[in-house]
Protein backbone atom coordinates (compact mmCIF):
# COMPACT_ATOMS: atom_id res chain seq x y z
CA UNK A 1 0.00 0.00 0.00
CA UNK A 2 1.34 3.49 -0.80
CA UNK A 3 2.78 5.49 2.04
CA UNK A 4 0.28 8.02 3.42
CA UNK A 5 -0.03 11.73 2.81
CA UNK A 6 0.16 13.49 6.19
CA UNK A 7 -1.36 16.88 6.95
CA UNK A 8 -0.82 18.84 10.15
CA UNK A 9 -3.83 20.67 11.53
CA UNK A 10 -4.29 23.19 14.34
CA UNK A 11 -7.70 24.69 13.60
CA UNK A 12 -6.39 27.69 11.67
CA UNK A 13 -7.76 28.69 8.27
CA UNK A 14 -4.31 28.06 6.81
CA UNK A 15 -4.35 24.49 8.10
CA UNK A 16 -7.82 23.86 6.67
CA UNK A 17 -6.58 25.01 3.26
CA UNK A 18 -3.71 22.53 3.69
CA UNK A 19 -6.23 19.77 4.46
CA UNK A 20 -8.03 20.36 1.17
CA UNK A 21 -4.77 20.25 -0.79
CA UNK A 22 -3.57 17.16 1.08
CA UNK A 23 -6.86 15.34 0.45
CA UNK A 24 -6.57 15.95 -3.28
CA UNK A 25 -2.96 14.77 -3.24
CA UNK A 26 -3.89 11.60 -1.38
CA UNK A 27 -6.74 10.84 -3.77
CA UNK A 28 -4.51 11.32 -6.82
CA UNK A 29 -1.92 9.00 -5.30
CA UNK A 30 -4.52 6.46 -4.10
CA UNK A 31 -3.02 6.83 -0.66
CA UNK A 32 -4.48 7.27 2.80
CA UNK A 33 -4.74 10.77 4.23
CA UNK A 34 -3.55 11.02 7.83
CA UNK A 35 -4.80 14.08 9.69
CA UNK A 36 -2.43 14.82 12.58
CA UNK A 37 -2.87 17.25 15.44
CA UNK A 38 0.00 17.80 17.87
CA UNK A 39 -0.18 19.88 21.02
CA UNK A 40 1.49 20.41 24.37
CA UNK A 41 -0.65 19.84 27.44
CA UNK A 42 -1.26 23.01 29.44
CA UNK A 43 0.96 23.59 32.44
CA UNK A 44 -2.14 23.65 34.62
CA UNK A 45 -3.57 20.26 35.46
CA UNK A 46 -6.81 20.46 33.50
CA UNK A 47 -8.66 17.16 33.10
CA UNK A 48 -9.25 16.08 29.47
CA UNK A 49 -12.98 16.61 29.97
CA UNK A 50 -12.54 20.11 31.37
CA UNK A 51 -12.99 21.62 34.78
CA UNK A 52 -16.05 20.47 36.78
CA UNK A 53 -16.80 24.16 37.26
CA UNK A 54 -16.80 24.84 33.52
CA UNK A 55 -19.22 23.94 30.71
CA UNK A 56 -19.70 20.19 30.13
CA UNK A 57 -18.28 20.36 26.59
CA UNK A 58 -15.45 22.78 27.26
CA UNK A 59 -12.54 20.39 27.78
CA UNK A 60 -9.40 19.79 25.75
CA UNK A 61 -10.66 16.44 24.50
CA UNK A 62 -13.84 17.93 23.05
CA UNK A 63 -11.91 20.75 21.39
CA UNK A 64 -9.47 18.35 19.75
CA UNK A 65 -12.26 16.05 18.57
CA UNK A 66 -14.09 19.01 17.03
CA UNK A 67 -10.89 20.22 15.33
CA UNK A 68 -10.22 16.79 13.79
CA UNK A 69 -13.85 16.30 12.75
CA UNK A 70 -13.85 19.65 10.97
CA UNK A 71 -10.60 18.76 9.18
CA UNK A 72 -11.91 15.38 8.02
CA UNK A 73 -15.13 17.00 6.83
CA UNK A 74 -13.14 19.49 4.75
CA UNK A 75 -10.99 16.69 3.34
CA UNK A 76 -14.00 14.66 2.20
CA UNK A 77 -15.63 17.72 0.66
CA UNK A 78 -12.46 18.53 -1.30
CA UNK A 79 -11.75 14.94 -2.37
CA UNK A 80 -14.83 12.69 -2.06
CA UNK A 81 -13.83 9.10 -1.54
CA UNK A 82 -10.43 9.78 0.00
CA UNK A 83 -9.57 7.36 2.84
CA UNK A 84 -8.77 9.22 6.04
CA UNK A 85 -7.26 8.44 9.40
CA UNK A 86 -6.51 10.75 12.30
CA UNK A 87 -4.09 10.95 15.18
CA UNK A 88 -3.50 13.16 18.19
CA UNK A 89 0.10 13.41 19.34
CA UNK A 90 1.23 15.02 22.58
CA UNK A 91 4.29 17.13 21.91
CA UNK A 92 5.64 20.05 19.93
CA UNK A 93 4.18 20.25 16.44
CA UNK A 94 7.53 20.44 14.64
CA UNK A 95 8.89 17.39 16.47
CA UNK A 96 5.73 15.35 15.97
CA UNK A 97 5.36 16.17 12.28
CA UNK A 98 9.02 15.58 11.55
CA UNK A 99 8.66 12.11 13.10
CA UNK A 100 5.53 11.44 11.02
CA UNK A 101 7.41 12.43 7.86
CA UNK A 102 9.62 9.34 8.19
CA UNK A 103 6.78 7.10 7.02
CA UNK A 104 4.95 9.56 4.75
CA UNK A 105 5.32 10.18 1.02
CA UNK A 106 4.26 13.81 1.41
CA UNK A 107 3.83 16.21 4.33
CA UNK A 108 1.37 19.09 3.91
CA UNK A 109 1.13 22.12 6.20
CA UNK A 110 -0.37 25.59 6.09
CA UNK A 111 1.92 28.57 5.67
CA UNK A 112 0.96 29.89 9.11
CA UNK A 113 -0.56 28.25 12.15
CA UNK A 114 -2.82 29.42 14.94
CA UNK A 115 0.16 30.18 17.18
CA UNK A 116 1.91 32.52 14.77
CA UNK A 117 2.69 36.16 15.39
CA UNK A 118 0.61 38.72 13.50
CA UNK A 119 2.48 40.09 10.50
CA UNK A 120 4.65 37.03 9.88
CA UNK A 121 4.22 35.59 6.39
CA UNK A 122 5.39 32.09 7.27
CA UNK A 123 5.21 30.06 10.45
CA UNK A 124 8.22 28.44 12.11
CA UNK A 125 6.71 24.96 11.71
CA UNK A 126 6.59 25.33 7.92
CA UNK A 127 10.19 26.53 7.70
CA UNK A 128 11.52 23.80 9.99
CA UNK A 129 9.71 20.99 8.17
CA UNK A 130 10.78 22.24 4.75
CA UNK A 131 14.40 21.97 5.88
CA UNK A 132 14.25 18.81 8.00
CA UNK A 133 11.38 16.62 6.81
CA UNK A 134 12.17 13.09 5.62
CA UNK A 135 9.78 13.47 2.68
CA UNK A 136 8.77 16.36 0.38
CA UNK A 137 6.84 19.15 2.13
CA UNK A 138 3.99 21.12 0.56
CA UNK A 139 3.31 24.51 2.12
CA UNK A 140 -0.16 25.78 1.24
CA UNK A 141 -1.25 29.38 1.16
CA UNK A 142 -4.90 30.38 1.13
CA UNK A 143 -5.14 30.51 -2.67
CA UNK A 144 -5.63 27.15 -4.39
CA UNK A 145 -5.92 26.56 -8.11
CA UNK A 146 -6.62 23.39 -10.05
CA UNK A 147 -5.51 24.80 -13.38
CA UNK A 148 -2.23 26.17 -14.67
CA UNK A 149 1.07 24.31 -14.98
CA UNK A 150 3.36 22.79 -12.40
CA UNK A 151 6.34 25.14 -12.10
CA UNK A 152 9.79 23.87 -11.15
CA UNK A 153 12.78 26.08 -10.43
CA UNK A 154 15.92 24.68 -12.08
CA UNK A 155 19.42 26.01 -11.41
CA UNK A 156 21.48 23.20 -12.95
CA UNK A 157 22.96 22.00 -9.66
CA UNK A 158 22.63 18.45 -8.28
CA UNK A 159 20.41 19.90 -5.52
CA UNK A 160 17.64 20.55 -8.04
CA UNK A 161 17.53 17.03 -9.51
CA UNK A 162 15.09 15.72 -6.93
CA UNK A 163 12.84 18.72 -7.47
CA UNK A 164 12.76 18.08 -11.24
CA UNK A 165 11.91 14.40 -10.74
CA UNK A 166 9.16 15.26 -8.30
CA UNK A 167 7.75 18.02 -10.53
CA UNK A 168 7.38 15.65 -13.48
CA UNK A 169 5.56 13.15 -11.25
CA UNK A 170 3.24 15.87 -9.94
CA UNK A 171 2.48 17.11 -13.46
CA UNK A 172 1.68 13.55 -14.50
CA UNK A 173 -0.65 13.01 -11.53
CA UNK A 174 -2.45 16.28 -12.13
CA UNK A 175 -2.63 15.97 -15.92
CA UNK A 176 -0.93 19.37 -16.10
CA UNK A 177 1.80 20.91 -18.22
CA UNK A 178 5.22 21.41 -16.66
CA UNK A 179 7.20 24.64 -16.86
CA UNK A 180 10.89 24.25 -16.03
CA UNK A 181 12.18 27.76 -15.34
CA UNK A 182 15.87 28.60 -15.17
CA UNK A 183 16.77 32.17 -14.21
CA UNK A 184 20.28 33.48 -14.72
CA UNK A 185 22.13 36.75 -14.20
CA UNK A 186 25.28 38.06 -12.53
CA UNK A 187 23.81 40.70 -10.26
CA UNK A 188 22.51 40.23 -6.75
CA UNK A 189 18.83 39.81 -5.96
CA UNK A 190 19.18 42.14 -3.00
CA UNK A 191 17.85 45.65 -3.14
CA UNK A 192 15.49 47.42 -5.47
CA UNK A 193 18.22 48.65 -7.82
CA UNK A 194 21.23 46.95 -9.33
CA UNK A 195 24.60 48.04 -10.70
CA UNK A 196 25.45 47.51 -14.33
CA UNK A 197 25.43 43.81 -15.16
CA UNK A 198 28.99 42.58 -15.72
CA UNK A 199 27.76 40.41 -18.59
CA UNK A 200 27.00 43.55 -20.59
CA UNK A 201 30.51 44.83 -19.96
CA UNK A 202 32.72 41.82 -20.52
CA UNK A 203 30.58 38.96 -21.80
CA UNK A 204 28.91 37.69 -24.93
CA UNK A 205 25.25 37.69 -23.89
CA UNK A 206 24.12 35.43 -26.71
CA UNK A 207 26.83 32.88 -25.92
CA UNK A 208 25.99 32.91 -22.23
CA UNK A 209 22.26 32.58 -23.01
CA UNK A 210 23.01 29.55 -25.18
CA UNK A 211 25.09 28.06 -22.36
CA UNK A 212 22.25 28.50 -19.86
CA UNK A 213 19.77 26.95 -22.31
CA UNK A 214 22.07 23.94 -22.71
CA UNK A 215 22.33 23.66 -18.93
CA UNK A 216 18.53 23.49 -18.64
CA UNK A 217 18.30 20.99 -21.50
CA UNK A 218 20.78 18.71 -19.74
CA UNK A 219 18.90 19.05 -16.43
CA UNK A 220 15.69 17.87 -18.11
CA UNK A 221 17.37 15.10 -20.09
CA UNK A 222 15.82 11.72 -19.35
CA UNK A 223 12.78 13.10 -17.53
CA UNK A 224 10.89 13.79 -20.73
CA UNK A 225 11.51 10.22 -21.88
CA UNK A 226 10.31 8.82 -18.55
CA UNK A 227 7.14 10.95 -18.67
CA UNK A 228 6.10 11.27 -22.33
CA UNK A 229 2.57 12.11 -21.17
CA UNK A 230 3.78 15.39 -19.66
CA UNK A 231 4.05 18.44 -21.91
CA UNK A 232 7.19 20.14 -20.64
CA UNK A 233 8.14 23.73 -21.45
CA UNK A 234 11.74 24.84 -20.88
CA UNK A 235 12.12 28.55 -20.11
CA UNK A 236 15.38 30.41 -19.66
CA UNK A 237 15.07 33.96 -18.33
CA UNK A 238 17.83 36.45 -17.72
CA UNK A 239 16.91 38.40 -14.62
CA UNK A 240 16.76 38.41 -10.84
CA UNK A 241 15.95 34.96 -9.54
CA UNK A 242 13.49 35.58 -6.72
CA UNK A 243 11.27 38.24 -8.35
CA UNK A 244 11.15 36.24 -11.59
CA UNK A 245 10.11 33.03 -9.87
CA UNK A 246 7.55 34.80 -7.69
CA UNK A 247 5.96 36.43 -10.73
CA UNK A 248 5.91 33.10 -12.60
CA UNK A 249 4.08 31.47 -9.69
CA UNK A 250 1.02 33.64 -10.33
CA UNK A 251 -0.16 31.38 -13.12
CA UNK A 252 0.92 28.05 -11.61
CA UNK A 253 -1.09 25.54 -9.60
CA UNK A 254 2.05 24.32 -7.80
CA UNK A 255 5.70 25.35 -7.53
CA UNK A 256 8.45 22.82 -6.79
CA UNK A 257 11.86 23.89 -5.47
CA UNK A 258 14.94 22.21 -4.10
CA UNK A 259 16.46 23.06 -0.75
CA UNK A 260 19.69 24.72 -1.86
CA UNK A 261 21.13 25.96 -5.13
CA UNK A 262 24.00 27.96 -6.50
CA UNK A 263 25.29 30.63 -4.16
CA UNK A 264 24.03 29.00 -0.96
CA UNK A 265 25.99 28.99 2.26
CA UNK A 266 27.45 25.66 3.32
CA UNK A 267 25.53 24.19 6.25
CA UNK A 268 22.19 25.79 5.44
CA UNK A 269 19.55 23.21 4.53
CA UNK A 270 17.10 25.71 3.09
CA UNK A 271 18.44 28.26 0.60
CA UNK A 272 17.39 31.88 0.29
CA UNK A 273 15.47 31.29 -2.95
CA UNK A 274 13.50 28.40 -1.43
CA UNK A 275 12.67 30.50 1.61
CA UNK A 276 11.60 33.41 -0.58
CA UNK A 277 9.22 31.13 -2.49
CA UNK A 278 7.69 29.82 0.73
CA UNK A 279 7.11 33.39 1.88
CA UNK A 280 5.97 35.05 -1.33
CA UNK A 281 4.87 32.56 -4.02
CA UNK A 282 1.28 32.93 -5.22
CA UNK A 283 0.60 29.18 -5.21
CA UNK A 284 1.39 26.18 -2.98
CA UNK A 285 5.11 25.34 -2.84
CA UNK A 286 6.59 21.88 -2.44
CA UNK A 287 10.16 21.69 -1.16
CA UNK A 288 12.18 18.59 -2.07
CA UNK A 289 15.37 18.12 -0.09
CA UNK A 290 18.35 17.29 -2.29
CA UNK A 291 19.31 14.27 -0.17
CA UNK A 292 15.89 12.62 -0.27
CA UNK A 293 15.52 9.27 -2.02
CA UNK A 294 12.14 9.52 -3.74
CA UNK A 295 10.11 6.30 -4.06
C-alpha positions as CSV (number, residue, x, y, z in Angstrom):
1,X,0.0,0.0,0.0
2,X,1.3,3.5,-0.8
3,X,2.8,5.5,2.0
4,X,0.3,8.0,3.4
5,X,0.0,11.7,2.8
6,X,0.2,13.5,6.2
7,X,-1.4,16.9,7.0
8,X,-0.8,18.8,10.2
9,X,-3.8,20.7,11.5
10,X,-4.3,23.2,14.3
11,X,-7.7,24.7,13.6
12,X,-6.4,27.7,11.7
13,X,-7.8,28.7,8.3
14,X,-4.3,28.1,6.8
15,X,-4.3,24.5,8.1
16,X,-7.8,23.9,6.7
17,X,-6.6,25.0,3.3
18,X,-3.7,22.5,3.7
19,X,-6.2,19.8,4.5
20,X,-8.0,20.4,1.2
21,X,-4.8,20.2,-0.8
22,X,-3.6,17.2,1.1
23,X,-6.9,15.3,0.4
24,X,-6.6,15.9,-3.3
25,X,-3.0,14.8,-3.2
26,X,-3.9,11.6,-1.4
27,X,-6.7,10.8,-3.8
28,X,-4.5,11.3,-6.8
29,X,-1.9,9.0,-5.3
30,X,-4.5,6.5,-4.1
31,X,-3.0,6.8,-0.7
32,X,-4.5,7.3,2.8
33,X,-4.7,10.8,4.2
34,X,-3.5,11.0,7.8
35,X,-4.8,14.1,9.7
36,X,-2.4,14.8,12.6
37,X,-2.9,17.3,15.4
38,X,0.0,17.8,17.9
39,X,-0.2,19.9,21.0
40,X,1.5,20.4,24.4
41,X,-0.7,19.8,27.4
42,X,-1.3,23.0,29.4
43,X,1.0,23.6,32.4
44,X,-2.1,23.6,34.6
45,X,-3.6,20.3,35.5
46,X,-6.8,20.5,33.5
47,X,-8.7,17.2,33.1
48,X,-9.3,16.1,29.5
49,X,-13.0,16.6,30.0
50,X,-12.5,20.1,31.4
51,X,-13.0,21.6,34.8
52,X,-16.0,20.5,36.8
53,X,-16.8,24.2,37.3
54,X,-16.8,24.8,33.5
55,X,-19.2,23.9,30.7
56,X,-19.7,20.2,30.1
57,X,-18.3,20.4,26.6
58,X,-15.5,22.8,27.3
59,X,-12.5,20.4,27.8
60,X,-9.4,19.8,25.7
61,X,-10.7,16.4,24.5
62,X,-13.8,17.9,23.0
63,X,-11.9,20.7,21.4
64,X,-9.5,18.4,19.8
65,X,-12.3,16.1,18.6
66,X,-14.1,19.0,17.0
67,X,-10.9,20.2,15.3
68,X,-10.2,16.8,13.8
69,X,-13.8,16.3,12.8
70,X,-13.9,19.6,11.0
71,X,-10.6,18.8,9.2
72,X,-11.9,15.4,8.0
73,X,-15.1,17.0,6.8
74,X,-13.1,19.5,4.7
75,X,-11.0,16.7,3.3
76,X,-14.0,14.7,2.2
77,X,-15.6,17.7,0.7
78,X,-12.5,18.5,-1.3
79,X,-11.7,14.9,-2.4
80,X,-14.8,12.7,-2.1
81,X,-13.8,9.1,-1.5
82,X,-10.4,9.8,0.0
83,X,-9.6,7.4,2.8
84,X,-8.8,9.2,6.0
85,X,-7.3,8.4,9.4
86,X,-6.5,10.8,12.3
87,X,-4.1,11.0,15.2
88,X,-3.5,13.2,18.2
89,X,0.1,13.4,19.3
90,X,1.2,15.0,22.6
91,X,4.3,17.1,21.9
92,X,5.6,20.0,19.9
93,X,4.2,20.3,16.4
94,X,7.5,20.4,14.6
95,X,8.9,17.4,16.5
96,X,5.7,15.3,16.0
97,X,5.4,16.2,12.3
98,X,9.0,15.6,11.6
99,X,8.7,12.1,13.1
100,X,5.5,11.4,11.0
101,X,7.4,12.4,7.9
102,X,9.6,9.3,8.2
103,X,6.8,7.1,7.0
104,X,5.0,9.6,4.7
105,X,5.3,10.2,1.0
106,X,4.3,13.8,1.4
107,X,3.8,16.2,4.3
108,X,1.4,19.1,3.9
109,X,1.1,22.1,6.2
110,X,-0.4,25.6,6.1
111,X,1.9,28.6,5.7
112,X,1.0,29.9,9.1
113,X,-0.6,28.3,12.2
114,X,-2.8,29.4,14.9
115,X,0.2,30.2,17.2
116,X,1.9,32.5,14.8
117,X,2.7,36.2,15.4
118,X,0.6,38.7,13.5
119,X,2.5,40.1,10.5
120,X,4.7,37.0,9.9
121,X,4.2,35.6,6.4
122,X,5.4,32.1,7.3
123,X,5.2,30.1,10.5
124,X,8.2,28.4,12.1
125,X,6.7,25.0,11.7
126,X,6.6,25.3,7.9
127,X,10.2,26.5,7.7
128,X,11.5,23.8,10.0
129,X,9.7,21.0,8.2
130,X,10.8,22.2,4.8
131,X,14.4,22.0,5.9
132,X,14.3,18.8,8.0
133,X,11.4,16.6,6.8
134,X,12.2,13.1,5.6
135,X,9.8,13.5,2.7
136,X,8.8,16.4,0.4
137,X,6.8,19.2,2.1
138,X,4.0,21.1,0.6
139,X,3.3,24.5,2.1
140,X,-0.2,25.8,1.2
141,X,-1.3,29.4,1.2
142,X,-4.9,30.4,1.1
143,X,-5.1,30.5,-2.7
144,X,-5.6,27.1,-4.4
145,X,-5.9,26.6,-8.1
146,X,-6.6,23.4,-10.1
147,X,-5.5,24.8,-13.4
148,X,-2.2,26.2,-14.7
149,X,1.1,24.3,-15.0
150,X,3.4,22.8,-12.4
151,X,6.3,25.1,-12.1
152,X,9.8,23.9,-11.1
153,X,12.8,26.1,-10.4
154,X,15.9,24.7,-12.1
155,X,19.4,26.0,-11.4
156,X,21.5,23.2,-12.9
157,X,23.0,22.0,-9.7
158,X,22.6,18.4,-8.3
159,X,20.4,19.9,-5.5
160,X,17.6,20.6,-8.0
161,X,17.5,17.0,-9.5
162,X,15.1,15.7,-6.9
163,X,12.8,18.7,-7.5
164,X,12.8,18.1,-11.2
165,X,11.9,14.4,-10.7
166,X,9.2,15.3,-8.3
167,X,7.8,18.0,-10.5
168,X,7.4,15.6,-13.5
169,X,5.6,13.1,-11.3
170,X,3.2,15.9,-9.9
171,X,2.5,17.1,-13.5
172,X,1.7,13.6,-14.5
173,X,-0.6,13.0,-11.5
174,X,-2.4,16.3,-12.1
175,X,-2.6,16.0,-15.9
176,X,-0.9,19.4,-16.1
177,X,1.8,20.9,-18.2
178,X,5.2,21.4,-16.7
179,X,7.2,24.6,-16.9
180,X,10.9,24.3,-16.0
181,X,12.2,27.8,-15.3
182,X,15.9,28.6,-15.2
183,X,16.8,32.2,-14.2
184,X,20.3,33.5,-14.7
185,X,22.1,36.7,-14.2
186,X,25.3,38.1,-12.5
187,X,23.8,40.7,-10.3
188,X,22.5,40.2,-6.7
189,X,18.8,39.8,-6.0
190,X,19.2,42.1,-3.0
191,X,17.8,45.7,-3.1
192,X,15.5,47.4,-5.5
193,X,18.2,48.6,-7.8
194,X,21.2,47.0,-9.3
195,X,24.6,48.0,-10.7
196,X,25.5,47.5,-14.3
197,X,25.4,43.8,-15.2
198,X,29.0,42.6,-15.7
199,X,27.8,40.4,-18.6
200,X,27.0,43.5,-20.6
201,X,30.5,44.8,-20.0
202,X,32.7,41.8,-20.5
203,X,30.6,39.0,-21.8
204,X,28.9,37.7,-24.9
205,X,25.3,37.7,-23.9
206,X,24.1,35.4,-26.7
207,X,26.8,32.9,-25.9
208,X,26.0,32.9,-22.2
209,X,22.3,32.6,-23.0
210,X,23.0,29.6,-25.2
211,X,25.1,28.1,-22.4
212,X,22.2,28.5,-19.9
213,X,19.8,26.9,-22.3
214,X,22.1,23.9,-22.7
215,X,22.3,23.7,-18.9
216,X,18.5,23.5,-18.6
217,X,18.3,21.0,-21.5
218,X,20.8,18.7,-19.7
219,X,18.9,19.0,-16.4
220,X,15.7,17.9,-18.1
221,X,17.4,15.1,-20.1
222,X,15.8,11.7,-19.3
223,X,12.8,13.1,-17.5
224,X,10.9,13.8,-20.7
225,X,11.5,10.2,-21.9
226,X,10.3,8.8,-18.5
227,X,7.1,10.9,-18.7
228,X,6.1,11.3,-22.3
229,X,2.6,12.1,-21.2
230,X,3.8,15.4,-19.7
231,X,4.0,18.4,-21.9
232,X,7.2,20.1,-20.6
233,X,8.1,23.7,-21.4
234,X,11.7,24.8,-20.9
235,X,12.1,28.5,-20.1
236,X,15.4,30.4,-19.7
237,X,15.1,34.0,-18.3
238,X,17.8,36.5,-17.7
239,X,16.9,38.4,-14.6
240,X,16.8,38.4,-10.8
241,X,16.0,35.0,-9.5
242,X,13.5,35.6,-6.7
243,X,11.3,38.2,-8.3
244,X,11.2,36.2,-11.6
245,X,10.1,33.0,-9.9
246,X,7.5,34.8,-7.7
247,X,6.0,36.4,-10.7
248,X,5.9,33.1,-12.6
249,X,4.1,31.5,-9.7
250,X,1.0,33.6,-10.3
251,X,-0.2,31.4,-13.1
252,X,0.9,28.0,-11.6
253,X,-1.1,25.5,-9.6
254,X,2.1,24.3,-7.8
255,X,5.7,25.3,-7.5
256,X,8.4,22.8,-6.8
257,X,11.9,23.9,-5.5
258,X,14.9,22.2,-4.1
259,X,16.5,23.1,-0.8
260,X,19.7,24.7,-1.9
261,X,21.1,26.0,-5.1
262,X,24.0,28.0,-6.5
263,X,25.3,30.6,-4.2
264,X,24.0,29.0,-1.0
265,X,26.0,29.0,2.3
266,X,27.5,25.7,3.3
267,X,25.5,24.2,6.3
268,X,22.2,25.8,5.4
269,X,19.6,23.2,4.5
270,X,17.1,25.7,3.1
271,X,18.4,28.3,0.6
272,X,17.4,31.9,0.3
273,X,15.5,31.3,-3.0
274,X,13.5,28.4,-1.4
275,X,12.7,30.5,1.6
276,X,11.6,33.4,-0.6
277,X,9.2,31.1,-2.5
278,X,7.7,29.8,0.7
279,X,7.1,33.4,1.9
280,X,6.0,35.0,-1.3
281,X,4.9,32.6,-4.0
282,X,1.3,32.9,-5.2
283,X,0.6,29.2,-5.2
284,X,1.4,26.2,-3.0
285,X,5.1,25.3,-2.8
286,X,6.6,21.9,-2.4
287,X,10.2,21.7,-1.2
288,X,12.2,18.6,-2.1
289,X,15.4,18.1,-0.1
290,X,18.3,17.3,-2.3
291,X,19.3,14.3,-0.2
292,X,15.9,12.6,-0.3
293,X,15.5,9.3,-2.0
294,X,12.1,9.5,-3.7
295,X,10.1,6.3,-4.1
